[in-house]
Amino acid sequence: MENLIALLVAAPLLGAAVLLCGGRRLDRVGHLLGTLLAAASFVIGVVLFADMLGKNADDRTFTQHLFSWIPVEGFQADVSFQLDQLSMTFVLLITGVGSLIHIYSIGYMEHDERRRRFFGYLNLFLAAMLLLVLADNYLLLYVGWEGVGLASYLLIGFWQHKPSAATAAKKAFLVNRVGDMGLSIAVMLMFTTFGTFAFGPVLKSAEEHLGGGATLTGIALMLLLAACGKSAQVPLQSWLGDAMEGPTPVSALIHAATMVTAGVYLIVRSGAVFNASPDAQLVVVVVGAVTLLFGAIVGCAKDDIKKALAGSTMSQIGYMVLAAGLGPIGYVFAIMHLVTHGFFKAGLFLGAGSVMHGMNDEVDMRKYGALRKYMPVTFVTFGLGYLAIIGFPGLSGFFSKDKIIEAAFAKGGTEGWILGSVALLGAAITAYYMTRVMIMTFFGEKRWQPDGEGHEPHPHESPKSMTIPMIVLAVGSVFAGGFFSIGDRFLHWLEPVTEHSHGNAPISATTVTAATMVVLVVGAGLAYLQYGRRPVPVVAPRGSLLTRAARRDLLQDDFNHVVLVRGGEHLTRSLVYVDHTLVDGVVNGTAASVGGLSGRLRKLQNGYARSYAVSMFGGAALIVAATLLMRAV
């Protein structure tokens, strides 16, 4: 069965090659071919999963060696795949949700003349993401990592005729390059320290604390930098909101279930490295805690439905990074929340796209209202995703997010109380901003108005090609968390790869659940009082200082512009000045001095015989005089 692993990557990669190189002759069937190959990859994953379930927990790791990429003395780079419980979880998530998004895109992109190319990019993204999670070494993972960055650039900027989309794509590409440098440095450090970059030897050496604590900390911090770039964590989070300029299926694919989860996968896969460096683990939990609050606050102030969900994504990934930073206490729960989040956040994004589809691509929630009457399927599926993400009892988010909050308290000591309290506060804000989205979109009175050309939106339900994927994701939003939690099923599934420890919880799980329910009610209640009991104005009020800052992403772009852009400009100007005045000055000054001296010496060679005779006579006279003087002394 391990011979099928390569086909997981090959199927969508073939689709990308055919669709991008096949030309316009494939325009009529390109979307079907792309969807078929994505679904084929999912079927292969299910077959491998079934075979894996038939084996003992310790025998569920499959490897497939394809060829040696760079076989030289002292350096062996192999193209090999590793399929274990962790990578299998990602394979099913990527191909399953990815296939649903392909189906959704058939209807959503129906009238786009470049639909074939769009599906080619989707297939390329799936292939790169699968390569990332199936690689058995960090160098091959890096290839997939860069492939994901390229595909995301192409998808975010797909409508490049819009300057905002082109700018957003470049911004995402550049910010991710910063994180990619961290992964590049980490891979080089691994090779110089351990002589290899294969997962097995590197993680075993880290467990034995070989290579020195400082080196392991450096490797862990560089891996974290890479994770911050892909997963939009502070301080490399600025690209995520702008990336909503891409088509809505891109938002669902990249920013819900796949790309932004790559950083979480990298941290969990490299768990032994982080376990060997408590300092790096502390940085991880700080980054996760800061980001979960940062994204939640930003999501509270956005009127653009997709950007509100983007802030939510940033916050929920922050929960996962926080859990991953807790070590063996939280690895399993980070991945569990990652999977449940893939269901409900993809469903929410597809629901947002359905709303936009029925509202002439309007994204301002202040111009929605009462859409539940016109879009009942979208309302129900979006509503179930909303209940799941806020942690309503019995739904997926209730089981996965509560486990992270429990794990945060189980860290113990002051650190545990701080992290647990931050996670609880994030849960309250999540309930607030998601209730706000729900009320502004589906409740109240209709607020839509004619556009500049006098065309008034006529909201309607989306076609079945769009609603069926939304229904399937809604089912996952409802039942996935409970299914994983029965008998600690998901914990036992991942434990052979990630390990697990219970920590020392200062309060019981029941108390944590009660506290979570209280903050949920408080957050949702505040949103209802503010948006449900009074008419929502079509034009946003000025708001408080915090609201205005949150609308501008807590001034992250302003900070980047002042510190990085202007700082870079001043640094560049200073370097140019030093180059012109010091470096070029020394070189040009030396050249001028030599030239001037040469010009003066050249005057002595005038071509007149009498001048040369006088020079010879003078020289001879000086020699005679010097000789006589020496004898006299």
C-alpha positions in Angstrom: 0.0 0.0 0.0 2.9 2.4 0.6 3.4 2.5 -3.2 0.2 4.6 -3.4 1.7 7.4 -1.3 3.3 9.2 -4.3 0.0 9.1 -6.1 -1.5 11.4 -3.5 0.8 14.1 -4.8 0.9 13.0 -8.4 -2.8 13.2 -9.0 -3.3 17.0 -8.4 0.2 17.7 -9.8 -0.9 16.0 -13.0 -4.0 18.1 -13.0 -2.1 21.3 -12.6 0.3 20.4 -15.4 -2.5 19.5 -17.8 -4.7 22.5 -17.0 -2.0 25.1 -17.1 -0.3 23.7 -20.2 -3.2 22.3 -22.1 -4.5 25.6 -23.5 -8.0 26.8 -24.2 -9.0 23.5 -25.7 -9.6 22.4 -22.1 -11.8 25.4 -21.1 -15.0 23.4 -21.3 -13.8 20.4 -19.1 -10.9 21.9 -17.1 -13.0 22.5 -14.0 -14.2 18.9 -14.1 -10.8 17.4 -14.7 -9.3 19.5 -11.8 -12.1 18.4 -9.4 -11.9 14.7 -10.5 -8.1 14.6 -9.8 -8.6 16.3 -6.4 -11.3 13.7 -5.5 -9.0 10.9 -6.8 -6.3 12.0 -4.3 -8.9 12.0 -1.5 -10.0 8.4 -2.5 -6.4 7.2 -2.4 -6.1 8.8 1.0 -9.2 7.0 2.3 -7.8 3.7 1.0 -4.5 4.3 2.8 -6.3 5.3 5.9 -8.4 2.1 5.9 -5.2 0.1 5.5 -3.6 2.0 8.3 -6.5 1.3 10.7 -6.0 -2.4 10.1 -2.5 -2.3 11.7 -1.2 -1.9 15.2 -0.6 1.7 16.5 3.2 1.2 16.3 3.1 -0.2 12.8 1.2 2.7 11.1 4.2 4.4 9.6 4.7 3.9 5.8 7.6 5.1 3.8 8.1 5.3 0.1 11.5 6.2 -1.4 11.3 7.5 -5.0 14.9 8.5 -5.9 18.0 10.3 -4.6 17.8 13.9 -5.5 21.4 14.9 -4.8 23.6 11.9 -4.0 27.1 13.1 -3.3 29.7 12.2 -0.7 28.7 13.7 2.7 25.3 15.0 1.4 22.3 12.8 0.6 19.1 14.5 -0.4 16.3 12.0 -1.0 12.8 12.3 -2.4 11.0 10.1 0.1 7.5 10.2 1.6 6.5 9.3 5.1 2.9 8.5 6.0 2.0 8.2 9.7 -0.9 9.2 11.8 0.0 12.9 11.8 0.5 13.2 8.0 -2.6 11.0 7.4 -4.7 13.5 9.3 -3.5 16.3 7.1 -3.9 14.2 3.9 -7.6 13.6 4.7 -8.2 17.2 5.7 -6.4 18.7 2.7 -7.9 16.4 0.1 -11.3 16.1 1.6 -11.9 19.8 2.2 -10.0 20.6 -0.9 -12.3 18.4 -3.0 -15.4 20.1 -1.6 -13.9 23.5 -2.4 -13.2 22.3 -5.9 -16.9 21.3 -6.3 -18.0 24.7 -4.8 -15.8 26.5 -7.2 -17.5 25.0 -10.2 -20.6 27.1 -9.5 -18.8 30.1 -7.9 -16.4 30.6 -10.9 -18.9 29.6 -13.5 -18.8 32.9 -15.4 -15.1 33.5 -15.1 -13.4 33.2 -18.4 -10.2 32.0 -16.8 -11.8 29.2 -14.8 -9.6 26.5 -16.2 -6.5 28.3 -15.0 -8.1 28.8 -11.6 -8.6 25.1 -11.2 -5.0 24.5 -12.3 -3.8 26.7 -9.5 -6.0 24.9 -7.0 -4.5 21.6 -8.1 -1.0 23.0 -7.8 -1.8 24.2 -4.3 -3.1 20.8 -3.3 0.0 19.1 -4.7 2.4 21.4 -2.9 0.5 21.1 0.4 0.5 17.3 0.2 4.2 17.3 -0.6 4.8 19.5 2.5 3.0 17.1 4.9 4.2 13.8 3.3 7.9 14.7 3.1 10.2 12.5 5.3 12.9 15.2 5.6 13.0 19.0 6.1 14.6 19.7 2.7 11.8 18.1 0.8 9.3 19.8 3.2 11.0 23.1 2.2 10.2 22.3 -1.5 6.5 21.9 -0.6 6.7 24.9 1.6 7.9 27.1 -1.3 5.4 25.5 -3.6 2.5 26.5 -1.3 3.9 30.0 -1.2 3.9 30.2 -5.0 0.4 28.7 -5.4 -1.0 31.1 -2.8 0.5 34.0 -4.6 -1.1 32.9 -7.9 -4.5 32.3 -6.2 -4.6 35.5 -4.1 -3.7 37.6 -7.1 -5.9 35.6 -9.5 -8.0 38.7 -10.4 -4.9 40.7 -11.1 -6.8 43.2 -13.0 -7.7 44.6 -9.6 -4.8 46.6 -8.2 -5.8 45.6 -4.7 -5.6 41.9 -5.5 -2.2 42.3 -7.2 -0.9 44.2 -4.2 -2.3 41.7 -1.7 -0.6 38.8 -3.6 2.8 40.6 -3.6 2.4 41.4 0.1 1.6 37.8 1.0 4.6 36.6 -1.1 7.0 39.1 0.5 5.9 38.5 4.1 6.1 34.8 3.6 9.6 35.1 2.2 10.7 36.5 5.6 9.4 33.3 7.3 10.8 31.1 4.6 14.3 32.4 5.5 13.8 31.0 9.0 13.0 27.6 7.6 16.0 27.8 5.3 18.4 28.7 8.1 16.9 26.0 10.3 17.5 23.3 7.6 21.1 24.5 7.2 21.7 24.4 11.0 20.3 20.9 11.2 22.7 19.7 8.5 25.7 21.3 10.0 24.8 20.1 13.5 23.5 16.6 12.8 24.8 15.8 9.4 21.3 15.2 8.0 17.9 16.8 7.7 15.8 13.6 7.7 13.0 13.7 10.4 14.1 10.5 12.2 17.7 11.3 12.9 17.1 15.0 13.6 14.3 14.4 16.1 16.2 11.5 17.8 19.3 13.7 18.2 17.1 16.5 19.6 15.6 14.1 22.1 19.1 13.2 23.2 20.0 16.9 23.4 22.8 16.4 20.9 24.3 19.5 19.3 24.0 21.8 22.3 21.1 23.7 23.9 21.9 27.0 22.2 21.9 25.4 18.7 18.6 23.6 19.4 17.0 26.8 20.6 18.2 28.6 17.4 16.8 25.8 15.2 13.5 26.0 17.1 13.2 29.8 16.8 13.9 29.6 13.1 11.2 27.0 12.7 8.9 29.3 14.7 9.7 32.2 12.4 8.7 30.0 9.4 5.5 29.0 11.1 4.6 32.7 11.9 4.9 33.5 8.2 2.7 30.7 6.8 0.2 30.7 9.7 -0.1 34.5 9.9 1.1 34.8 13.5 2.5 38.0 15.1 4.7 39.6 13.9 4.2 38.2 10.3 0.4 38.4 10.3 -0.2 41.5 8.1 -0.8 39.6 4.8 -3.8 37.6 5.9 -6.5 40.2 5.8 -5.4 41.6 2.5 -5.4 38.1 1.0 -9.2 38.2 1.1 -8.9 40.0 -2.3 -8.7 36.5 -3.8 -11.8 34.6 -4.9 -13.8 33.2 -1.9 -12.9 29.6 -2.6 -9.2 30.6 -2.2 -10.0 32.1 1.2 -11.7 28.8 2.3 -8.9 26.7 1.0 -5.8 28.7 2.0 -7.0 30.5 5.1 -9.2 27.8 6.7 -8.0 24.3 6.2 -4.5 24.2 4.6 -1.9 26.9 4.1 -2.3 28.7 7.5 -2.2 25.3 9.2 1.2 24.5 7.8 3.0 26.3 10.6 1.1 24.3 13.2 2.1 21.1 11.4 5.8 22.2 11.3 5.8 22.9 15.1 4.1 19.6 16.0 6.2 17.6 13.6 9.3 19.2 15.2 8.0 18.6 18.7 11.3 16.9 19.9 13.2 20.1 18.9 10.9 22.3 20.9 10.7 19.9 23.8 14.5 20.2 24.1 14.3 24.0 24.2 12.0 25.4 27.0 13.0 29.0 26.0 11.7 28.4 22.4 8.5 26.8 23.8 7.9 29.9 25.9 8.2 32.1 22.8 5.8 29.8 20.9 3.1 30.2 23.6 3.6 33.9 23.8 3.2 34.3 20.0 0.1 32.1 20.1 -1.5 34.0 23.0 -0.8 37.4 21.6 -2.1 36.4 18.1 -5.3 34.8 19.4 -6.2 38.1 21.1 -4.8 40.3 18.2 -6.9 38.5 15.6 -10.0 38.4 17.7 -9.9 42.2 18.4 -9.4 42.9 14.7 -12.4 40.6 13.8 -14.6 42.7 16.1 -14.3 45.9 14.0 -14.4 44.6 10.4 -17.5 45.3 8.3 -16.2 43.3 5.4 -17.5 39.7 6.1 -14.4 38.0 4.7 -12.0 40.2 6.6 -14.0 39.5 9.8 -13.5 35.8 9.2 -9.8 36.4 8.4 -9.4 38.0 11.8 -11.1 34.9 13.2 -8.7 32.6 11.3 -5.7 34.4 12.8 -7.2 34.1 16.3 -8.1 30.4 15.9 -4.6 29.5 14.5 -3.3 31.4 17.6 -5.1 28.9 19.8 -3.4 26.0 17.9 0.0 27.6 18.2 -0.6 28.2 21.9 -1.5 24.5 22.3 1.5 23.4 20.3 3.8 25.6 22.5 2.6 23.7 25.6 4.5 20.6 24.4 3.1 17.1 24.9 0.3 18.6 26.9 -1.1 20.3 23.9 0.1 18.8 20.6 -2.9 16.5 20.2 -5.4 19.2 21.0 -3.6 21.6 18.6 -4.2 19.2 15.7 -7.7 18.3 16.9 -8.7 22.0 16.8 -7.0 22.3 13.5 -9.2 19.6 12.0 -12.5 20.8 13.5 -11.5 24.4 12.5 -11.0 23.1 8.9 -14.7 22.1 8.8 -16.4 25.1 10.4 -14.1 27.8 9.0 -14.2 26.5 5.5 -18.0 26.3 5.9 -18.1 29.9 7.1 -16.0 31.1 4.2 -18.1 29.2 1.7 -21.2 30.6 3.3 -19.7 34.1 3.0 -19.1 33.4 -0.7 -22.7 32.2 -1.1 -23.9 35.5 0.5 -21.7 37.5 -1.9 -23.0 35.4 -4.8 -26.5 36.4 -4.0 -25.6 40.1 -3.2 -23.8 41.1 -6.4 -20.4 40.5 -4.7 -21.2 43.0 -1.9 -18.9 42.3 1.1 -20.1 45.1 3.5 -22.2 43.5 6.2 -23.8 46.8 6.9 -25.5 46.4 3.5 -27.0 43.0 4.3 -29.7 42.2 6.9 -32.6 39.7 6.9 -30.8 37.3 4.5 -32.1 34.3 6.4 -35.4 34.7 4.5 -33.8 34.6 1.1 -31.0 32.2 1.6 -32.2 29.5 4.0 -29.6 26.8 3.3 -26.8 29.3 3.6 -28.3 30.6 6.8 -28.5 27.1 8.4 -25.1 26.0 7.3 -23.4 29.3 8.3 -25.3 29.2 11.6 -24.0 25.8 12.4 -20.5 26.9 11.6 -21.0 29.9 13.9 -22.2 27.8 16.8 -19.2 25.5 16.3 -16.6 28.2 16.3 -18.0 29.9 19.4 -17.9 26.5 21.3 -21.6 25.9 21.6 -22.1 22.7 23.7 -22.1 19.5 21.6 -20.6 21.0 18.5 -17.1 20.5 17.2 -15.5 23.7 18.6 -16.8 22.9 22.1 -14.7 19.8 22.3 -11.5 21.0 20.6 -11.2 24.6 21.9 -12.2 23.6 25.5 -9.4 21.0 25.4 -6.9 23.8 24.5 -8.1 26.0 27.4 -7.8 23.0 29.8 -4.3 22.3 28.5 -3.3 25.9 29.0 -4.4 25.8 32.7 -2.7 22.4 33.0 0.6 24.1 32.2 0.6 24.9 35.9 1.9 27.8 38.0 1.5 31.4 37.1 2.2 30.7 33.4 -0.8 28.3 33.3 -3.1 30.8 34.9 -2.1 33.5 32.5 -2.4 31.4 29.4 -5.7 29.9 30.5 -7.1 33.3 31.2 -6.0 34.6 27.9 -7.6 31.6 26.2 -10.9 32.3 28.1 -10.8 35.9 27.1 -10.3 34.9 23.5 -13.3 32.7 23.7 -15.5 35.6 24.9 -14.3 37.9 22.1 -14.9 35.0 19.6 -18.5 34.8 20.7 -18.8 38.5 20.4 -17.5 39.0 16.9 -19.1 35.9 15.4 -22.5 36.9 16.9 -22.0 40.3 15.4 -21.4 38.7 11.9 -24.4 36.5 12.3 -26.8 39.3 13.3 -25.5 41.9 10.7 -25.8 39.3 7.9 -28.9 37.3 8.5 -31.1 39.2 11.0 -32.7 42.7 11.3 -34.2 44.6 8.4 -32.8 44.5 4.9 -30.3 47.3 4.3 -29.1 46.7 0.8 -29.2 49.6 -1.6 -28.9 50.1 -5.4 -25.3 50.4 -6.6 -23.9 53.3 -8.5 -25.6 52.1 -11.7 -29.0 51.8 -10.1 -28.9 48.0 -9.8 -30.4 46.7 -6.6 -29.3 43.2 -5.3 -31.8 40.4 -5.4 -30.6 37.9 -2.9 -31.2 34.3 -3.7 -30.0 30.9 -2.7 -26.8 29.5 -4.4 -26.9 26.6 -6.8 -26.5 23.0 -5.5 -22.8 22.8 -6.6 -22.2 25.5 -3.9 -24.7 24.5 -1.2 -23.9 20.7 -1.1 -20.2 21.3 0.0 -21.6 23.8 2.6 -23.9 21.1 3.9 -21.2 18.5 4.1 -18.9 20.9 6.0 -21.8 21.9 8.3 -22.2 18.2 9.2 -18.5 18.1 10.1 -18.9 21.3 12.1 -21.6 19.5 14.2 -20.3 16.0 14.7 -16.5 15.9 14.1 -15.5 17.1 17.6 -17.8 14.7 19.4 -16.6 11.8 17.2 -13.0 12.6 18.0 -13.6 12.9 21.7 -15.5 9.7 22.3 -13.2 7.4 24.2 -10.3 9.9 23.5 -10.3 8.5 20.0 -8.3 11.3 18.5 -5.8 11.4 21.4 -5.1 7.6 21.0 -4.8 8.0 17.2 -2.0 10.7 17.4 -0.3 9.8 20.6 2.2 7.4 19.0 3.6 10.3 16.9 3.1 13.3 19.1 3.2 11.8 22.6 0.9 13.2 25.3 1.0 14.1 29.0 -1.8 15.4 31.2 0.1 18.1 33.1 -1.0 19.5 36.5 -4.3 21.2 36.1 -5.1 23.5 39.0 -8.8 23.4 38.2 -11.1 20.6 37.0 -12.3 20.2 33.4 -15.9 20.8 34.6 -14.8 24.2 36.0 -13.1 25.1 32.7 -16.2 24.1 30.8 -18.5 26.2 33.1 -16.2 29.2 32.8 -16.1 28.8 29.0 -19.9 28.7 28.9 -20.1 31.9 31.0 -17.8 33.9 28.7 -19.6 32.6 25.7 -22.9 33.9 27.0 -21.3 37.2 28.0 -19.7 37.7 24.6 -22.8 36.7 22.5 -25.0 38.8 24.8 -22.9 41.9 24.4 -23.1 41.5 20.6 -26.9 41.1 20.8 -27.3 44.2 22.9 -25.2 46.2 20.5 -26.4 44.9 17.2 -29.6 42.9 17.8 -31.7 45.4 19.7 -31.1 48.4 17.6 -31.0 49.1 13.9 -27.6 48.6 12.3 -26.5 51.9 10.6 -25.5 51.5 6.9 -22.6 53.8 7.5 -20.2 52.8 10.3 -20.0 55.2 13.2 -16.7 56.7 14.1 -16.2 54.4 17.0 -13.8 54.4 19.9 -10.0 54.8 19.6 -9.7 51.0 19.9 -12.4 50.4 17.3 -10.6 52.8 14.8 -7.3 51.1 15.5 -8.9 47.6 15.0 -10.4 48.7 11.7 -6.8 49.4 10.6 -5.6 46.0 11.8 -4.3 47.5 15.1 -2.0 49.7 13.0 0.1 46.8 11.9 0.6 48.2 8.4 1.4 51.6 9.8 4.0 50.0 12.1 5.5 48.0 9.2 5.6 51.2 7.1 7.3 53.3 9.7 9.7 50.7 11.0 10.4 48.5 8.0 9.5 50.5 4.9 10.7 53.9 6.0 13.5 52.3 8.1 14.6 50.4 5.0 14.5 53.6 2.9 16.7 55.5 5.4 19.0 52.5 5.7 19.3 52.3 1.9 19.9 56.0 1.6 22.6 55.8 4.3 24.3 52.9 2.5 24.2 54.8 -0.8 25.7 57.9 0.9 28.5 55.8 2.5 29.1 54.1 -0.8 29.3 57.3 -2.7 31.3 59.3 -0.2 33.5 56.7 1.5 33.9 53.7 -0.8 33.7 55.5 -4.1 35.5 58.5 -2.5 38.5 56.4 -1.6 38.6 54.7 -4.9 38.0 57.8 -7.0 40.4 59.8 -4.8 43.2 57.3 -5.2 42.6 57.3 -9.0 42.7 61.1 -9.1 45.9 61.2 -7.0 47.6 58.7 -9.2 46.4 60.6 -12.3 47.6 63.9 -11.0 51.0 62.6 -10.0 51.3 60.9 -13.4 50.5 64.1 -15.2 53.2 66.0 -13.2 55.8 63.3 -13.8 55.0 63.1 -17.5 56.1 66.8 -17.9 59.7 65.6 -17.1 59.6 63.5 -20.3 59.4 66.4 -22.8 61.4 65.0 -25.7 64.2 67.6 -25.7 67.8 66.3 -25.7 69.1 69.3 -23.9 66.7 68.8 -21.0 67.8 65.1 -20.7 71.5 66.2 -20.8 70.9 68.8 -18.0 69.1 66.1 -16.0 72.0 63.7 -16.4 74.5 66.4 -15.5 72.5 67.3 -12.4 72.2 63.7 -11.4 75.9 63.1 -11.9 76.8 66.2 -9.9 74.6 65.1 -7.0 76.2 61.7 -6.9 79.8 63.2 -7.0 78.8 65.6 -4.2 77.3 62.8 -2.1 80.4 60.7 -2.6 82.8 63.5 -1.5 80.6 64.3 1.5 80.7 60.7 2.6 84.5 60.5 2.3 84.9 63.7 4.3 82.8 62.3 7.1 
